[in-house]
């Protein structure tokens, strides 16, 4: 079980990942505006790491899904 401080830290990190995902396209637009390469085509690949990290953090913060069966208890010796 996660403590509230761990969940708060994960929420803060997740928020920073989402903010970066919203700001990066603007930064790339300014940085690569003079290039002839169609850089917006690469955006999904550039943001994939942030997406996967965000999903992993949210899954850990939510805990075990309700649909997962409990492991069978071990018999006492």
BAMIPA-987775 format. One line per 5 residues: number of its first residue (from 1); their letters; for each residue x, y, z of C-alpha. Coordinates in pm, whole numbers, always signed. Example, Ala and Ser with C-alpha at 12.3 -4.5 7.8 and 13.67 -1.06 7.14 Angstrom:
<atoms>
1	as	+1230 -450 +780; +1367 -106 +714
</atoms>
This chain:
<atoms>
1	xxxxx	+0 +0 +0; +128 +347 -83; +152 +623 +170; -19 +956 +99; +322 +1124 +54
6	xxxxx	+420 +870 -213; +91 +928 -393; +142 +1305 -371; +492 +1272 -517; +360 +1057 -803
11	xxxxx	+80 +1305 -870; +331 +1591 -885; +555 +1394 -1124; +258 +1301 -1339; +151 +1666 -1356
16	xxxxx	+502 +1766 -1466; +498 +1499 -1737; +166 +1629 -1871; +287 +1989 -1861; +599 +1889 -2054
21	xxxxx	+383 +1707 -2309; +179 +2025 -2361; +476 +2264 -2379; +714 +2056 -2593; +520 +2093 -2920
26	xxxxx	+547 +2473 -2892; +918 +2454 -2814; +974 +2221 -3109; +771 +2450 -3335; +994 +2745 -3247
31	xxxxx	+1316 +2542 -3265; +1242 +2362 -3593; +1033 +2625 -3776; +1308 +2695 -4028; +1373 +2331 -4116
36	xxxxx	+1223 +2162 -4418; +1183 +1830 -4235; +821 +1758 -4133; +903 +1734 -3759; +537 +1722 -3638
41	xxxxx	+526 +1368 -3777; +770 +1270 -3501; +567 +1415 -3212; +394 +1089 -3110; +733 +917 -3085
46	xxxxx	+887 +1205 -2891; +604 +1203 -2636; +572 +824 -2604; +812 +805 -2308; +615 +1061 -2109
51	xxxxx	+290 +882 -2190; +421 +544 -2075; +573 +688 -1757; +245 +864 -1677; +43 +548 -1730
56	xxxxx	+280 +345 -1515; +259 +597 -1229; -119 +608 -1243; -142 +227 -1242; +86 +210 -935
61	xxxxx	-107 +484 -755; -440 +310 -816; -308 -16 -679; -418 -360 -779; -715 -372 -1020
66	xxxxx	-1035 -509 -868; -1073 -767 -1146; -748 -946 -1061; -808 -1263 -862; -641 -1295 -526
71	xxxxx	-363 -1556 -509; -464 -1874 -333; -364 -1869 +37; -82 -2106 +131; -179 -2384 +366
76	xx	-42 -2352 +720; +214 -2611 +824
</atoms>
